[in-house]
Amino acid sequence: QAASSLQQACEPSSAYSNDEYADIDWNGLGFGVIPTDYMYIMKCPSDGYFQQGQLCRYGNIELSPSAGVLNYGQGLFEGTKVYRKKDGGLYLFRPDQNATRMQIGAERMCMPSPSIEHFINAVKQTALANRRWIPPPGKGSLYVRPLLIGTGPVLGLAPSPEYTFLVYASPVGNYFKEGTAPINLYVEGEFHRASRGGAGGVKSITNYAPVLKAIHRAKDRGFSDVLYLDSLNKKNIEEVSSCNIFIVKGNILSTPATNGTILEGVTRKSIMEIAKDLGYQVEERTIPADDLIDADEVFCTGTAVGVAAVGSITYNGKRTEYEISPDLVCKKLYSRLVGIQSGAVEDNRGWVVEI
Ligand code: COI
C-alpha cells in the first residue's frame, strides 16, 4: 500500500465483540473519554472524493507533523448520541442533521466531505461495532464523535492535500459535574467566542480551544460554564462554550438568532419544534444580556449537554438567580426530547433512526 500520512491497522468489520455489555460501572457516567473497541476511518486522497472506509481497532493515529489539521486547524467535528431502548433496540437521533452540518462546515473550511449516506452509515457501523459500550437504558448514551480533518502535509497556508473522516465513540452520562442540578453561568466580558464573518456558525475545531481560558477562569470561580456576548456590540448573548441558550418569559421561548456566529445546534432546533408542539411561542431574535435579569427561566441545549436548567447567571458583577421547580418549562421539553430519543415517546417526525 502506498505510504499515507495516516497509518492505521484495520480489521474486517465482523471482528467486533458481541458481549452484551462492557465490564464498567454504568452508574455515574460523566463526560470523559472511555476508550471503546472500534473506530471508523475513511481517507480522501487528493482527487477530492471519499470512497470507502472501514472499521479499525480504536487507538492512536499516526499523522504527518505537517498535517493541515495540526498546523492550521483545518478540521471539523460532530457529536451525536445512540440510546439503548428497554426492548434492546438501538436508536440514533437525527444523524442526517449532523451529516448536513458537516457538509456545510466542510465547504466553509475548504474540505471535501462524505455524502450524507456515507456519514450516517459510518456512524451506524461505529455504534454497532461498539454496541457493548452503549449504556443500559436510563444510564446514559453512546456519544459518537465524527471528525473531518486535513491529514495531508502542508507548509504554506493552503488546504491539505489529503483528508480523513474518522468516527469514534465513548459512553457518556451527564456533561456537567453538577449532574442534573442547575448550572451556574458567567457572562464573559473580555473574550468572545466568534465574530461576524468568522467560523462560529460551523463546528470547526478552531472555535473551541480559544474558549478554554474563559472556561478555566470561570470554573476557578465556581461557575459551570461561560456565556459569550456578541463581539460587535458586546451586549447581546450568543452561545455558551459547549451549548446553545434559551430564555423563557411567560409563554415565550427565545433563543439568539443565528447569523454566522452561533452554532445551529441539533438539540436547539429540536427543542424549538417540541416547544411549539407543547403550545409555547418560539422566537429567534437578538437578546440583550439585560433580558436575562427578568427572565422566568434560562436553559441550555446541546447534544452533549442535553437540556440543562440554569440556576444563576452572573453578568457585570450582578448575580441573577432563577427559581428551580419540577414545573420548569425546560424539564417538560427535556422529558419529551429524551422520550423521543430513547423510544419511550412516539416519534412522529422521523427523527429517530433505529440501527
Ligand atoms: C456537543 O454537544 O456534541 C458538542 O460538540 C459540544 C462539545 C463542546 C462537547
Residues whose N, C-alpha, C, O or C-beta is under 5 A from the ligand:
A	BS01	COI	G79 S241 S242 G302 T303 A304 V305
